[in-house]
Amino acid sequence: MLEGPLWIWLTGLAVLLHVGLWGVLLSNLVYLWARSAPSVGTSPAVSICIPARNEAENLRRLLPSLLDQNYPDLEIIVWDDGSEDETWEVLQSFDAPSLTVAQGDGPPEGWIGKVHALYQCTRRASGDRYLFLDADTALTRSDALRRLVEQHEAAESCVSTGLPRLRGGAQLLVSLVPYALLTGLPWPLVPRTSLPGLSALNGQCWCVDASLYHTYEPHATLKNAVLEDVGIGRYLKAQGHPPVLLAITDLVSVHMYEDLRDAWQGFRKNAYLLLGGAPLPFLVTYGYFLLTWLVAPLLSLWLLASLYGLKALTDRVNGIPAAVALFAPLSFALGLILQFDSAVHHWTDRVTWKGRPVPSSQHASPPSVDASTEQA
């Protein structure tokens, strides 16, 4: 146990940080509670856009849940991004008039595969609202789309996102996703500040008015961004359209990874970029996580209890089994190791995902649309 001025200084700083974390979390929970909107009486035409690369098993879960929706005007568009498994065969096995499937050999030079796939989906979309879903998501009830769209229509912005309920394996690690989104960003302040950095978007599930989308073409603007969702959220906020967070945990689920190995490889490509994407901001942010996750619990039993409480509450909000929170210190230790491992892999240009190299920069190109990508 540390003693003396250093212990006092570190404990005071850790207490302030934990008070801030609790303040952000509780304000976000109140904010989400207020998102549950009554029916607005309209059902705009919706185009669901889905990128798919090696997603055969996930599509077998997702597509039936979409085709089961009792929504009056819905189209589903899936772009197969050069898959090497049975993705295309699975797509062709679904015979539904509302489903459009298309196939490419991979992204053009300068594009990230997922970004290009979503861009191609929007070239074929005709709805008034675009709902972007990852292939590993699923709608959990037949009225899920209607309820999600109602919340979007009632929101004070034309851009919305949400946090799906987590399913699948590696929950010790994956459960840090809702923890980060609910304690790391004060969502009530997103529309009340002009700072683009105080914004985010969850690429697993987000919705936008089609007219707004085509005004700014965010996927073309951020065509080479690894963290395209975060970038799009900040870009659209800078244009005066901050994202709002919807309460979708009971409407959408996501089966992110089967096991810890898959989760590690998936998060490795993103973690360094989420912590700044450059050595100095990474070290500063990593120091913050070291203090709040590792040092603070060693300074005081109250801070250890605080860390357990934060993790248990964010897990409960997302429907994660209560037993996962019992191993909160292990979750945070894995998170710290993963963040450092991600940094090393980015510094040495060794990040890959689904057989493709991942650029070690999150910066997007200037706004441009290459005519050769309009249709493929």
C-alpha positions as CSV (number, residue, x, y, z in Angstrom):
1,M,0.0,0.0,0.0
2,L,1.4,3.4,-0.9
3,E,1.8,6.0,1.8
4,G,2.6,9.7,2.1
5,P,1.9,12.5,-0.4
6,L,2.0,10.3,-3.5
7,W,-0.7,8.1,-2.1
8,I,-2.8,11.1,-1.1
9,W,-2.4,12.7,-4.6
10,L,-3.1,9.5,-6.5
11,T,-6.1,8.7,-4.3
12,G,-7.6,12.1,-4.7
13,L,-7.2,12.0,-8.5
14,A,-8.6,8.5,-8.7
15,V,-11.6,9.6,-6.6
16,L,-12.3,12.6,-8.8
17,L,-12.1,10.3,-11.9
18,H,-14.5,7.8,-10.4
19,V,-17.0,10.5,-9.4
20,G,-16.9,11.6,-13.0
21,L,-17.4,8.1,-14.3
22,W,-20.5,7.7,-12.1
23,G,-21.8,11.1,-13.1
24,V,-21.5,10.2,-16.8
25,L,-23.0,6.8,-16.4
26,L,-26.0,7.9,-14.4
27,S,-26.7,10.8,-16.7
28,N,-26.6,8.4,-19.6
29,L,-29.0,6.0,-18.0
30,V,-31.5,8.8,-17.4
31,Y,-31.0,9.9,-21.0
32,L,-31.7,6.4,-22.3
33,W,-34.8,6.1,-20.2
34,A,-36.1,9.3,-21.8
35,R,-35.5,7.9,-25.3
36,S,-38.4,5.5,-25.1
37,A,-40.7,7.4,-27.4
38,P,-44.4,7.0,-27.9
39,S,-45.7,6.2,-31.4
40,V,-45.3,9.1,-33.8
41,G,-47.8,7.7,-36.2
42,T,-45.5,7.5,-39.2
43,S,-43.6,4.6,-40.9
44,P,-41.1,6.1,-43.4
45,A,-39.7,3.8,-46.0
46,V,-36.6,2.1,-44.6
47,S,-33.5,0.7,-46.4
48,I,-31.4,-1.6,-44.2
49,C,-27.8,-1.7,-45.4
50,I,-25.6,-4.6,-44.4
51,P,-21.9,-5.2,-45.3
52,A,-20.8,-8.8,-45.4
53,R,-17.4,-10.5,-45.7
54,N,-17.2,-14.1,-44.5
55,E,-20.5,-13.7,-42.6
56,A,-22.3,-16.9,-43.7
57,E,-23.3,-18.0,-40.1
58,N,-24.2,-14.5,-39.0
59,L,-26.4,-13.9,-42.0
60,R,-28.4,-17.1,-41.2
61,R,-29.3,-15.4,-37.9
62,L,-29.8,-11.8,-39.2
63,L,-31.8,-12.2,-42.4
64,P,-34.7,-14.2,-40.9
65,S,-35.0,-11.6,-38.1
66,L,-35.3,-8.9,-40.7
67,L,-37.7,-10.7,-43.0
68,D,-39.9,-11.3,-39.9
69,Q,-40.5,-7.6,-39.3
70,N,-44.0,-6.3,-39.4
71,Y,-42.9,-3.1,-41.1
72,P,-44.9,-1.8,-44.0
73,D,-42.2,-0.4,-46.3
74,L,-38.8,-2.1,-45.9
75,E,-36.0,-3.1,-48.2
76,I,-32.9,-5.0,-47.2
77,I,-29.6,-4.6,-49.2
78,V,-26.6,-6.7,-48.6
79,W,-23.2,-6.2,-50.3
80,D,-20.9,-9.3,-50.3
81,D,-17.4,-7.9,-50.0
82,G,-15.4,-10.6,-51.7
83,S,-16.2,-13.3,-49.2
84,E,-14.2,-16.5,-49.0
85,D,-16.9,-18.6,-47.2
86,E,-20.5,-19.5,-48.1
87,T,-21.8,-15.9,-47.7
88,W,-22.9,-15.6,-51.3
89,E,-24.6,-19.0,-51.3
90,V,-26.4,-18.1,-48.0
91,L,-27.6,-14.8,-49.5
92,Q,-28.9,-16.5,-52.6
93,S,-30.8,-19.1,-50.5
94,F,-33.2,-16.3,-49.3
95,D,-35.9,-15.7,-51.8
96,A,-37.7,-12.5,-50.7
97,P,-38.9,-9.5,-52.8
98,S,-37.6,-7.1,-50.1
99,L,-34.1,-8.5,-50.3
100,T,-31.4,-7.2,-52.7
101,V,-28.0,-8.8,-52.8
102,A,-24.9,-7.7,-54.7
103,Q,-21.4,-8.9,-54.9
104,G,-17.9,-7.3,-55.3
105,D,-14.4,-8.6,-55.4
106,G,-13.1,-6.1,-52.8
107,P,-12.8,-2.4,-52.3
108,P,-11.1,-0.1,-54.8
109,E,-7.7,1.3,-53.8
110,G,-8.0,3.9,-51.0
111,W,-11.2,2.4,-49.6
112,I,-11.7,0.2,-46.5
113,G,-13.8,-2.9,-47.3
114,K,-16.7,-2.2,-44.9
115,V,-16.9,1.4,-45.8
116,H,-17.1,0.6,-49.5
117,A,-19.7,-2.1,-49.0
118,L,-22.0,0.3,-47.1
119,Y,-21.4,2.9,-49.8
120,Q,-22.5,0.4,-52.5
121,C,-25.6,-0.4,-50.5
122,T,-26.6,3.2,-50.4
123,R,-26.3,3.4,-54.2
124,R,-29.0,0.9,-54.4
125,A,-31.2,2.1,-51.5
126,S,-34.5,3.9,-52.1
127,G,-35.8,4.4,-48.6
128,D,-36.3,7.7,-46.7
129,R,-34.3,6.3,-43.8
130,Y,-31.1,4.3,-43.9
131,L,-30.5,1.8,-41.1
132,F,-26.9,0.4,-41.1
133,L,-26.5,-2.9,-39.4
134,D,-23.5,-5.1,-39.0
135,A,-23.9,-8.7,-40.2
136,D,-23.5,-10.1,-36.7
137,T,-26.6,-8.3,-35.4
138,A,-30.2,-9.4,-35.3
139,L,-33.6,-7.9,-34.5
140,T,-35.0,-9.6,-31.4
141,R,-38.7,-9.1,-31.9
142,S,-41.0,-8.6,-34.9
143,D,-41.8,-5.0,-33.9
144,A,-38.2,-4.1,-33.3
145,L,-37.8,-2.1,-36.5
146,R,-41.0,-0.2,-35.9
147,R,-40.0,0.7,-32.4
148,L,-36.4,1.7,-33.4
149,V,-37.7,3.9,-36.2
150,E,-40.2,5.5,-33.8
151,Q,-37.4,6.5,-31.5
152,H,-35.4,7.9,-34.4
153,E,-38.4,9.9,-35.7
154,A,-39.0,11.4,-32.2
155,A,-35.3,12.3,-31.7
156,E,-34.0,15.8,-32.0
157,S,-31.5,14.8,-34.7
158,C,-31.6,13.1,-38.1
159,V,-28.8,10.8,-36.9
160,S,-29.2,8.1,-34.3
161,T,-27.4,5.1,-32.9
162,G,-27.7,2.5,-30.2
163,L,-26.1,-0.2,-28.1
164,P,-27.3,-3.7,-29.0
165,R,-27.5,-6.5,-26.4
166,L,-24.3,-8.5,-26.5
167,R,-24.4,-12.2,-27.3
168,G,-21.7,-14.7,-28.1
169,G,-18.4,-15.6,-26.4
170,A,-15.5,-13.7,-24.8
171,Q,-17.9,-11.6,-22.6
172,L,-15.1,-10.8,-20.1
173,L,-13.6,-8.7,-22.9
174,V,-16.7,-7.8,-25.0
175,S,-18.5,-6.4,-22.0
176,L,-16.0,-3.5,-22.0
177,V,-17.9,-2.2,-25.1
178,P,-21.0,-1.0,-23.2
179,Y,-18.9,0.0,-20.3
180,A,-16.9,2.3,-22.6
181,L,-19.9,3.8,-24.4
182,L,-21.9,4.4,-21.2
183,T,-19.0,5.8,-19.0
184,G,-16.8,7.4,-21.6
185,L,-19.1,9.8,-23.3
186,P,-21.8,12.0,-21.7
187,W,-24.4,11.6,-24.4
188,P,-26.7,14.4,-23.1
189,L,-23.9,16.9,-23.8
190,V,-23.3,15.7,-27.4
191,P,-25.9,18.1,-29.0
192,R,-25.2,20.8,-26.4
193,T,-21.5,21.3,-27.4
194,S,-19.8,22.3,-30.6
195,L,-16.8,19.9,-30.1
196,P,-16.9,17.3,-32.8
197,G,-14.7,15.0,-30.7
198,L,-17.6,14.9,-28.1
199,S,-19.6,12.5,-30.3
200,A,-19.6,8.9,-31.4
201,L,-21.5,6.4,-33.5
202,N,-21.8,2.7,-33.0
203,G,-21.4,1.1,-36.4
204,Q,-23.2,-2.0,-35.3
205,C,-26.5,-0.1,-35.6
206,W,-27.2,3.5,-36.7
207,C,-29.9,5.3,-38.6
208,V,-29.9,8.4,-40.7
209,D,-32.3,10.3,-42.9
210,A,-31.5,9.5,-46.5
211,S,-31.6,13.1,-47.6
212,L,-29.0,14.1,-44.9
213,Y,-26.9,11.1,-45.9
214,H,-26.7,12.1,-49.5
215,T,-26.0,15.7,-48.7
216,Y,-22.8,14.8,-46.9
217,E,-22.0,11.3,-48.3
218,P,-20.2,10.2,-45.1
219,H,-18.9,6.9,-46.4
220,A,-17.3,8.5,-49.4
221,T,-15.9,11.2,-47.1
222,L,-14.3,8.7,-44.7
223,K,-13.6,6.0,-47.3
224,N,-10.3,4.9,-45.8
225,A,-11.2,5.3,-42.1
226,V,-10.8,2.1,-40.0
227,L,-13.1,3.6,-37.3
228,E,-15.5,4.9,-39.9
229,D,-18.4,4.9,-37.4
230,V,-16.7,7.2,-34.9
231,G,-15.5,9.3,-37.7
232,I,-18.9,9.6,-39.3
233,G,-20.4,10.6,-35.9
234,R,-17.9,13.4,-35.5
235,Y,-18.1,14.5,-39.1
236,L,-21.9,14.7,-39.1
237,K,-21.9,16.6,-35.7
238,A,-19.4,19.1,-37.3
239,Q,-22.0,19.7,-40.0
240,G,-24.7,20.4,-37.3
241,H,-26.2,16.9,-37.0
242,P,-25.0,15.3,-33.7
243,P,-26.0,11.6,-33.2
244,V,-28.4,10.7,-30.4
245,L,-28.3,7.5,-28.5
246,L,-31.4,5.3,-28.7
247,A,-32.6,2.7,-26.2
248,I,-32.3,-0.4,-28.5
249,T,-30.9,-3.1,-26.1
250,D,-34.3,-4.9,-26.1
251,L,-34.7,-4.5,-29.9
252,V,-31.3,-5.4,-31.4
253,S,-28.7,-8.0,-30.4
254,V,-25.1,-8.5,-31.6
255,H,-23.1,-11.8,-31.7
256,M,-19.7,-10.2,-31.9
257,Y,-17.3,-13.1,-31.4
258,E,-17.3,-16.8,-30.7
259,D,-14.3,-16.9,-28.4
260,L,-11.5,-14.8,-26.8
261,R,-9.1,-15.4,-29.7
262,D,-11.6,-13.9,-32.3
263,A,-12.4,-11.1,-29.9
264,W,-8.8,-10.2,-29.4
265,Q,-8.1,-10.1,-33.1
266,G,-11.2,-8.0,-33.7
267,F,-10.5,-5.4,-31.0
268,R,-6.8,-5.3,-31.8
269,K,-7.5,-3.4,-35.0
270,N,-9.6,-0.8,-33.2
271,A,-8.2,-0.3,-29.7
272,Y,-5.2,1.8,-30.5
273,L,-7.2,4.0,-32.8
274,L,-9.9,4.5,-30.1
275,L,-7.1,5.7,-27.8
276,G,-6.0,8.4,-30.2
277,G,-4.2,6.6,-33.0
278,A,-0.9,8.3,-32.3
279,P,1.8,7.7,-29.7
280,L,1.2,10.8,-27.5
281,P,-2.6,10.7,-27.2
282,F,-2.4,6.9,-26.8
283,L,0.0,7.2,-23.9
284,V,-2.1,9.9,-22.2
285,T,-5.3,7.9,-22.6
286,Y,-3.6,4.7,-21.6
287,G,-2.3,6.4,-18.5
288,Y,-5.9,7.3,-17.6
289,F,-7.1,3.7,-18.0
290,L,-4.1,2.5,-15.9
291,L,-5.1,4.8,-13.1
292,T,-8.9,4.2,-13.1
293,W,-8.7,0.4,-13.8
294,L,-5.5,-0.8,-12.1
295,V,-4.1,1.7,-9.7
296,A,-7.3,3.0,-8.2
297,P,-8.5,-0.4,-6.8
298,L,-5.1,-0.8,-5.2
299,L,-5.4,2.5,-3.4
300,S,-8.7,2.0,-1.6
301,L,-11.3,-0.6,-1.1
302,W,-13.9,2.0,-1.8
303,L,-12.4,2.6,-5.3
304,L,-12.4,-1.2,-5.8
305,A,-16.1,-1.3,-4.9
306,S,-16.7,1.7,-7.2
307,L,-15.1,-0.2,-10.1
308,Y,-17.1,-3.3,-9.4
309,G,-20.3,-1.1,-9.3
310,L,-19.6,0.6,-12.6
311,K,-19.0,-2.7,-14.3
312,A,-22.0,-4.4,-12.7
313,L,-24.4,-1.6,-13.7
314,T,-23.2,-1.3,-17.3
315,D,-23.4,-5.1,-17.6
316,R,-26.9,-5.2,-16.2
317,V,-28.1,-2.4,-18.6
318,N,-26.9,-4.5,-21.5
319,G,-28.3,-7.8,-20.3
320,I,-24.9,-9.4,-19.7
321,P,-25.0,-12.3,-17.1
322,A,-24.3,-11.0,-13.6
323,A,-21.5,-13.5,-13.1
324,V,-19.4,-11.6,-15.7
325,A,-19.2,-8.6,-13.4
326,L,-17.7,-10.8,-10.6
327,F,-14.6,-11.0,-12.7
328,A,-14.4,-7.2,-13.3
329,P,-10.7,-7.0,-12.4
330,L,-9.9,-9.7,-15.0
331,S,-11.9,-7.8,-17.6
332,F,-10.1,-4.6,-17.0
333,A,-6.7,-6.4,-17.0
334,L,-7.5,-8.0,-20.3
335,G,-8.5,-4.5,-21.6
336,L,-5.2,-3.0,-20.6
337,I,-3.2,-5.8,-22.2
338,L,-5.3,-5.6,-25.4
339,Q,-4.8,-1.8,-25.7
340,F,-1.0,-2.2,-25.4
341,D,-1.0,-5.1,-27.8
342,S,-3.1,-3.1,-30.3
343,A,-0.6,-0.2,-30.1
344,V,2.4,-2.5,-30.7
345,H,0.7,-4.1,-33.8
346,H,-0.2,-0.7,-35.2
347,W,3.3,0.7,-34.6
348,T,4.8,-2.3,-36.5
349,D,2.1,-2.4,-39.3
350,R,1.0,-5.9,-38.4
351,V,-2.7,-5.4,-38.0
352,T,-5.0,-7.6,-40.2
353,W,-8.7,-8.4,-40.3
354,K,-10.4,-11.1,-42.3
355,G,-7.4,-11.7,-44.4
356,R,-6.7,-8.0,-45.3
357,P,-4.2,-5.6,-43.9
358,V,-5.6,-2.8,-41.7
359,P,-4.1,0.7,-42.2
360,S,-2.4,2.1,-39.1
361,S,-4.1,5.4,-39.5
362,Q,-7.7,6.5,-38.7
363,H,-7.6,9.6,-40.8
364,A,-10.0,9.9,-43.7
365,S,-9.4,11.3,-47.2
366,P,-10.9,14.7,-48.1
367,P,-14.5,14.5,-49.3
368,S,-14.6,12.9,-52.7
369,V,-16.6,10.4,-54.7
370,D,-14.9,8.4,-57.3
371,A,-17.2,7.9,-60.2
372,S,-15.8,4.4,-60.7
373,T,-17.3,3.3,-57.4
374,E,-20.9,4.4,-58.2
375,Q,-21.9,1.0,-59.3
376,A,-20.1,-2.3,-59.3
